[in-house]
Amino acid sequence: MPRVLFELTGFQRDLLYVIAGQDRPSGQQIKKELEGELGDITHGRLYPNLDTLVKNDLIRKGTHDRRTNFYEITDRGLAELTRRREWEDQYVDL
């Protein structure tokens, strides 16, 4: 299986980490979490990047209600994050 996480942008990886650490966050919850670290994030930046993660089967998109979607990490997404962390750990020992 290709290592998709190495092909993602840093922003897409950040999205994946935030989603993995929360219970079915909405796009707005994800945005709020990341804005604390990255500054203002536009709709035009957030949702296309979330769609890329869905397309790569790293996250799944569902609906809370008619107006609000949620996102959750897939088994593949979790496996990719684990591989990425193992790769990082061989270079950075904190």
Residue frames as qw, qx, qy, qz and C-alpha x, y, z in Angstrom:
[[0.000, 0.890, 0.456, 0.000, 0.00, 0.00, 0.00],
 [0.390, 0.544, -0.059, 0.741, 1.45, 3.42, -0.89],
 [0.376, -0.423, -0.473, 0.675, 2.29, 5.71, 1.98],
 [0.096, 0.782, 0.452, 0.418, -0.27, 8.38, 1.26],
 [0.394, -0.866, -0.193, 0.242, 0.60, 10.49, 4.31],
 [0.537, -0.339, 0.265, 0.725, 3.98, 11.36, 2.81],
 [0.256, 0.364, 0.541, 0.714, 2.18, 12.86, -0.19],
 [0.158, -0.853, -0.496, -0.041, -0.12, 15.10, 1.82],
 [0.149, 0.700, -0.156, 0.681, 0.54, 18.73, 2.60],
 [0.218, 0.057, -0.674, 0.704, 1.41, 19.71, 6.15],
 [0.437, -0.078, 0.147, -0.884, -2.04, 21.30, 6.48],
 [0.786, -0.041, -0.447, -0.424, -3.72, 18.06, 5.43],
 [0.576, 0.012, -0.739, 0.349, -1.67, 16.13, 7.99],
 [0.061, -0.090, 0.476, -0.873, -2.65, 18.67, 10.65],
 [0.651, -0.093, -0.145, -0.740, -6.31, 18.13, 9.74],
 [0.770, -0.013, -0.630, -0.101, -5.86, 14.39, 10.09],
 [0.355, 0.054, -0.699, 0.619, -4.24, 14.70, 13.52],
 [0.301, -0.089, 0.284, -0.906, -7.02, 17.00, 14.78],
 [0.753, -0.055, -0.315, -0.575, -9.73, 14.67, 13.50],
 [0.672, 0.037, -0.723, 0.154, -8.00, 11.66, 15.05],
 [0.233, 0.036, -0.630, 0.740, -7.93, 13.42, 18.42],
 [0.392, 0.032, 0.245, -0.886, -11.61, 14.36, 18.52],
 [0.334, 0.276, 0.893, -0.122, -14.92, 12.51, 18.48],
 [0.305, 0.593, 0.672, 0.321, -16.58, 13.21, 15.12],
 [0.118, -0.525, -0.111, 0.836, -15.77, 16.93, 14.93],
 [0.471, 0.807, 0.351, -0.064, -17.62, 19.20, 12.52],
 [0.591, 0.507, 0.087, 0.622, -15.72, 21.24, 9.97],
 [0.120, -0.865, 0.037, -0.486, -16.19, 24.31, 12.15],
 [0.764, -0.628, 0.145, 0.024, -14.80, 22.51, 15.22],
 [0.844, 0.077, 0.156, 0.508, -11.76, 21.43, 13.21],
 [0.317, 0.728, 0.079, 0.602, -11.32, 24.97, 11.91],
 [0.406, -0.862, 0.068, -0.295, -11.53, 26.45, 15.42],
 [0.872, -0.407, 0.150, 0.228, -8.98, 23.98, 16.77],
 [0.743, 0.217, 0.182, 0.606, -6.46, 24.71, 14.03],
 [0.147, 0.858, 0.101, 0.482, -6.94, 28.48, 14.02],
 [0.594, -0.799, 0.073, 0.055, -5.46, 28.59, 17.51],
 [0.718, -0.338, 0.378, 0.478, -2.16, 27.47, 16.00],
 [0.522, 0.219, 0.528, 0.634, -2.32, 28.53, 12.35],
 [0.092, 0.288, -0.022, -0.953, -4.37, 31.73, 12.32],
 [0.608, 0.387, 0.164, -0.673, -7.38, 32.36, 10.10],
 [0.261, -0.004, 0.908, 0.327, -8.46, 29.43, 7.92],
 [0.453, 0.227, -0.166, -0.846, -10.89, 30.12, 5.10],
 [0.813, 0.217, 0.400, -0.362, -13.75, 27.93, 3.95],
 [0.709, 0.647, -0.232, -0.156, -11.97, 27.67, 0.59],
 [0.190, 0.580, -0.774, 0.168, -8.90, 26.19, 2.24],
 [0.470, -0.229, 0.732, -0.437, -10.57, 23.92, 4.80],
 [0.807, 0.214, 0.379, -0.400, -13.20, 22.01, 2.88],
 [0.727, 0.564, -0.362, -0.147, -11.26, 21.13, -0.28],
 [0.143, 0.516, -0.806, 0.251, -8.51, 19.72, 1.93],
 [0.580, -0.079, 0.668, -0.460, -11.03, 17.71, 3.96],
 [0.836, 0.414, 0.029, -0.359, -12.43, 16.41, 0.66],
 [0.474, 0.596, -0.648, 0.009, -8.94, 15.27, -0.35],
 [0.188, -0.326, 0.850, -0.369, -8.62, 13.29, 2.87],
 [0.751, 0.182, 0.428, -0.469, -12.04, 11.70, 2.25],
 [0.736, 0.565, -0.272, -0.256, -11.04, 10.85, -1.33],
 [0.346, 0.518, -0.765, 0.164, -7.88, 9.14, -0.06],
 [0.802, -0.332, -0.473, -0.153, -9.96, 7.12, 2.45],
 [0.375, 0.190, -0.579, 0.698, -8.09, 8.65, 5.39],
 [0.224, 0.134, 0.524, -0.811, -11.24, 10.17, 6.92],
 [0.000, -0.473, -0.845, -0.250, -14.95, 9.54, 6.55],
 [0.174, -0.080, 0.039, -0.981, -17.59, 12.25, 6.24],
 [0.131, -0.467, -0.874, 0.007, -21.03, 11.85, 7.78],
 [0.173, -0.546, -0.187, -0.798, -23.91, 14.05, 8.86],
 [0.035, -0.119, -0.703, 0.700, -24.94, 15.18, 12.34],
 [0.337, 0.624, 0.543, -0.449, -28.04, 16.86, 10.96],
 [0.576, 0.715, 0.372, 0.138, -29.20, 18.54, 7.74],
 [0.182, 0.969, -0.115, 0.120, -26.71, 21.39, 8.11],
 [0.283, -0.778, 0.558, -0.066, -23.73, 19.89, 9.90],
 [0.862, 0.281, -0.420, 0.032, -21.26, 17.27, 8.73],
 [0.628, -0.672, 0.392, 0.018, -18.83, 15.38, 10.90],
 [0.589, 0.585, -0.557, 0.025, -15.50, 13.81, 10.11],
 [0.789, -0.486, 0.367, -0.081, -13.85, 10.74, 11.61],
 [0.022, 0.606, -0.763, -0.225, -10.61, 8.95, 10.94],
 [0.917, 0.158, -0.243, -0.276, -10.74, 5.64, 9.06],
 [0.902, -0.318, 0.233, 0.179, -8.76, 2.53, 9.90],
 [0.733, 0.432, 0.094, 0.517, -6.51, 3.36, 6.95],
 [0.041, 0.872, -0.096, 0.477, -6.05, 6.92, 8.24],
 [0.664, -0.693, 0.253, -0.119, -5.09, 5.64, 11.67],
 [0.920, -0.023, 0.212, 0.328, -2.65, 3.15, 10.16],
 [0.526, 0.651, 0.031, 0.546, -1.07, 5.90, 8.06],
 [0.247, -0.880, 0.182, -0.364, -0.72, 8.18, 11.11],
 [0.848, -0.464, 0.247, 0.069, 0.92, 5.35, 13.02],
 [0.832, 0.261, 0.154, 0.465, 3.40, 4.74, 10.19],
 [0.239, 0.822, -0.041, 0.516, 4.15, 8.46, 9.97],
 [0.506, -0.805, 0.218, -0.222, 4.78, 8.70, 13.73],
 [0.912, -0.226, 0.238, 0.247, 7.09, 5.69, 13.63],
 [0.661, 0.518, 0.097, 0.534, 9.01, 7.26, 10.75],
 [0.043, -0.881, 0.111, -0.457, 9.29, 10.59, 12.61],
 [0.736, -0.652, 0.171, -0.070, 10.38, 8.87, 15.84],
 [0.903, 0.039, 0.082, 0.420, 13.44, 7.37, 14.16],
 [0.445, 0.535, 0.001, 0.718, 14.71, 10.92, 13.57],
 [0.189, -0.583, 0.213, -0.761, 13.40, 12.79, 16.59],
 [0.592, -0.274, -0.724, 0.225, 13.64, 11.23, 20.01],
 [0.196, -0.592, 0.126, -0.772, 11.81, 13.44, 22.48]]
